[in-house]
Amino acid sequence: MQRRTFIKQTTALSAIASVSAKASNTQNVAKFPVVLSTWKNEKANNAAWESLQKTGRALDAVEAGARIPEADPNDTSVGYGGFPDRDGNVTLDACIMDEKGNAGSVTFLQHIMHPISVARAVMEKTPHVMLSGEGALQFALSQGFKKENLLTETARKAWEDWKKTSKYEPKINIERHDTIGLLALGNQGEISGACTTSGLAFKMHGRVGDSPVIGAAVFCDDEVGGACATGLGEFVLKTLGSFLIVELMRNGKTPQKACEEAIMRIVKRYNYKEFQIGYLALNKKGEYGAYAIQPGFNYTLTKDGVTKVYESGSYMK
């Protein structure tokens, strides 16, 4: 009797464990297509989703999503309306990567509304990955992009106020958004990613952060998934966070655990209390993860045509 009871109890416990394991594996899962972006970017996600309904391709979706904040004069950290550097110049960085490992980026680009589209043109129409400064501008103009003044009156006034003290001081979660990074799984389940920014407000002229660097701000591998970053780019650059996350997923970690490990690589080495870094990850199964150093990092998810904003977990709870 004792033996029979033991077998029944063991069988029951095994069944419960199996159900629990299945339940935990269904958390943070979004069947493709899916769009994931940093910060509160519902309009960007909706544009990306609309693109997916038209072409079905993840690459088109992340470009379409990135173009929304780039053209928003009220977004002071991406594209048109972005706060200038300390000399009063709006300089832009962007990168894009598709499911085949192709990539393009632009750094220190001025006068062009949509650097993400220039980055895609670099990827598709040149033998290079990255163009910078005057060369990036010349290429953009040769491709039909229009030269424009991107310094809005609001940004100019903010710069004039800043010059009174000229104190450079990155602020954690300022405006609750900065760089926008996007990841998408297309209708066929392929992964693509993009990132675009006007960089740190009142930065040194010529400063380039992580946003245009493949492996730092964005990395995609269609065998595994993709990752993107936001926050103070110098520390993403020093740890190649997005590449690290994809490799951690390749070696068996969930997107959530991979993001957490990438954050730990930073906090173990640097004075992390002074800045924010946030990561997003999306694997080929549709599982996703998000994690940051500081509280206050949120992200936007679109699945089944519904867009919602969520708060990420953080190391500094």
N, C-alpha and C positions, 0 to 999 in steps of 0.2 A: 504493500500500500504506500509505504514511504517512497519507494522507487517510482511508482506511477504518479504520485503527487509531485515529486521533484521534476519529472519529465514534463508534466502539464504546466507547472510554473515556469520552467525554463522556456518552453515553447511560447507561452504567453508573453514573457518578457522579451523574447526575440522579436515577436510580432510588433510589440510596442516600440522597440528600438528601431525596427525597420520603418514604421510609420513616421517616427520622429525624424529619422534621417531624411526621408523623402520630403517631409515638411520643411526642414531647414534648407534643403537644396532648392526649394521653390521660392525662397525669399530672394528679393532683388533680381527677379527674372522678368525679362520683357521680350516676347517673341518678336522677331523682325517682321517688318521694318521698325526701327526705333531710332530716336534722336535724343542725345544727351548733351547738355551744355553747362558751362560754368555760370554761376550766379543766376539772377532772376531775369531770364531772357526768353520770356514766353513768345514775344513777337518773332524772335530769331528762330525758335523751335518751330513755330507755326509755319514760317516761310520754308524751312527745311522740309517739314512734313508735306506741304503743298507741292514742293519740288519732287518729292518721292512719289506722289500720286501721279505726276506727269511723266517722269522718266524712269522712276524706280531705282535710280543709281545713287549710292551713298555719296559719291564725290560731288554730284550736282547739289545734293542736299546740304552738305556742310558749307559749300561756297554760298549758296542762297541764304543760309542762315547767317553767315558771317557778314554779309552785305548789309543786313538790317542795322546793327549798331554802327557800322562804318558810316552810314548816311544820316545818322541821328545827331542833330546839333546839340541835343540835350545830354548826350552821353559824353562826358568830359574825359574819358580815358580810351576811347576807340575812335579813330578816324576823324571825320568832320566834327568839330566841336571839342576835340581832344585838347587838353591843356598843353601848351608849348614847352620847349626846353628853356633853359635859363636865358637864352638869347632871343627868345620870342618866336622860334621856329617850330611848327608842328611837323614832327618826323614820325614816320610810320614803319611798322614791322609786321610781317605776316608770313605764314607758311601753310602748305596744304600737302596732303599725302594720300595716295589712293591704295586700293587693295593689291595692286601689283608691285608695290614697293617704289613706284615713281613718286618724286617729290619736287616741289618748287618753293622758293621763298624770295622775299625782298627785304632788305634792311635799309634803314636810314633814307626811306623814300619820302619825298615831299611833293605836294601839289596834286596828288592823285586821290580821288574819293575812295576808290575800292582797291586797296593793295592786295586783298585776297585774290581778286581776279587777275591782277598782274602776276601774282605768285603762280597761279594756275597756268598762265600763258608761258611763264618761264619753264614750267614743267613740261608743257606740251609742245612748245615751239622753239626751244633752244636745247643745246646739248649740255646745259648747265643745271645746277640745282639752285644756286643763289646769285642774285645780282644786288648791288648795293649803290646807294647814293645817286650821283649824277648818271651813272650807267644804267641804274634801274629806271630812272626817270626817262632817259633817252629811249630805252626799250619800250616803256609804257606808251610814250607818245607815238612811237613807230607802229604800235598795235592799235592806235585809234583812241586811246584813253585821253580824256580832256584835262588840260592843266587848269587847276582851280585854286582859289584862296581858301584854305581850310581853317583859318583862324577866325572864330566867331567873336562877336563883341563880348560875350560872356567870358570866353577864354582869355581874351586880351585884357579885360579888367582884372581877372584873377591874377594874371601875370604881373600887371602893374602893381597890384597890392602886394604880391610876393616880393617884388624888387625892393620894397621898403625895408625889409629885413634880410632878404636873400638867404634865408635859412633853409637848407635842404633837409627835409625830415619825412621819410616815408611813414605813412600812417596805416595801421592795421585795419583792413576792411573798409577803407575810405569809400564812401558812397555805396558801400556794399556791392561794388562791382569794379572790375578793372578790365584786364584782358578778357576776351571771350574765347574759350576753347570749345570746340564741338567735336563730337564723335557720332557716327551713324552706321547702322547696319541697313543695307539696301534691301530691295525686294528679294534678291537672291541670297541674302545673308552675307554679302561682302562688306568689309570694313573700310571706312575712310575717316580722315580727321582734318581739322583746320584750326588755325589760331590767328587772331589779328589784334593789334593794339596800337595806340599812340605812345605807349611807354609811360614811364614815371613822369609825373608832372614836375617841371622845372629841373629836369635832369641835366647833366653836362652835355653840351653840344657834341653829338657824335655817339652818345651812349646807345648801345644795343643790348637788349636783354635776351631772355630765352625764347621769346615769341616766334622769331623766324628760324629757330635752330631745330632741325629734325633730330629727334632723340631727346631733346630737352622739353620743349613745349608740347610737341606732338610726336607720337610714333605709332605706326600701324603695321601689323603683320597678319595677313589673311589666314595664316595657319592657327593664329592664337586669338588676336583681338587688337584693341588699341587703347591708348591712354592720352590724356592731355593735362596741362597744368595751368595754374594761375597764381598770382601773388608776386612777391619780390623775386624777379627773374634771376638775379645773381646766384641764388642758392639752388634754383632748379638747374642752372647751367653747371654748377659745381658738382652736382650729383647725377646729371642726365636722367632726371626722374621718370620721364615717360618711357624711355627705353628700358630702364630698370624694371618698371611695373610690368611691361609686356614680357620681359624675360622671366620675371617671377611667376607670371601666369603660365608661361610655357613650361615651367618646372612644377606646375601643379597647384599653385596658390589660387584661391578665388580672387576675383577683382577687388573685393573688399579687403582681404588680407594683404594683397599686393600693394594697395594704396597705403595701408597702415605701415607696412614695412618700409616703403619709400619715405614716408614722413619720419620714421624712426632713424633712417640713415642721416637725416638732417639734424634732428634734435640731439643725437648722440655726439655731434661734432661742433655745432655752432650755437651761438647765443640766441636761441629761437624765440625768446620772449619779446624781441624787438620787431618782429615781422610776421607776416602770414604767408603760408604756402598751402594751396589746396590742389588735390588730385582727383581726377575722375578716370575710371577704367570700365571697359566694356569688352566682354569676350564673345567668341563666336556662337556661344549658346544663348546669348542674350542676357547673360548675368552681368550685373553692373555693380560698381562700388564707388564710394566717395569718402574722402577723409582729409582733414586739415590739421594744421598746428593749433590754431586758435579757434574758439567758437565764433560763429557768425558766417561761416562759409555755407552758401546754399547752392543748389544746382537745379536745373530744369530738365524734366524728363517728358518725352512724348511717346506714348505707345497706344495702339488701338485708336489713334486719332484724338486722344485726350492729353492735354498738356497740364502738368502740375509742377509746383516748386516745392523742394524738400530741403530741410536742414541737414547738413552733413554732421557726422560725428567728428570729434576733434581730440587731439592729445591733451590740450589744456582744457579740461572739462569745466 
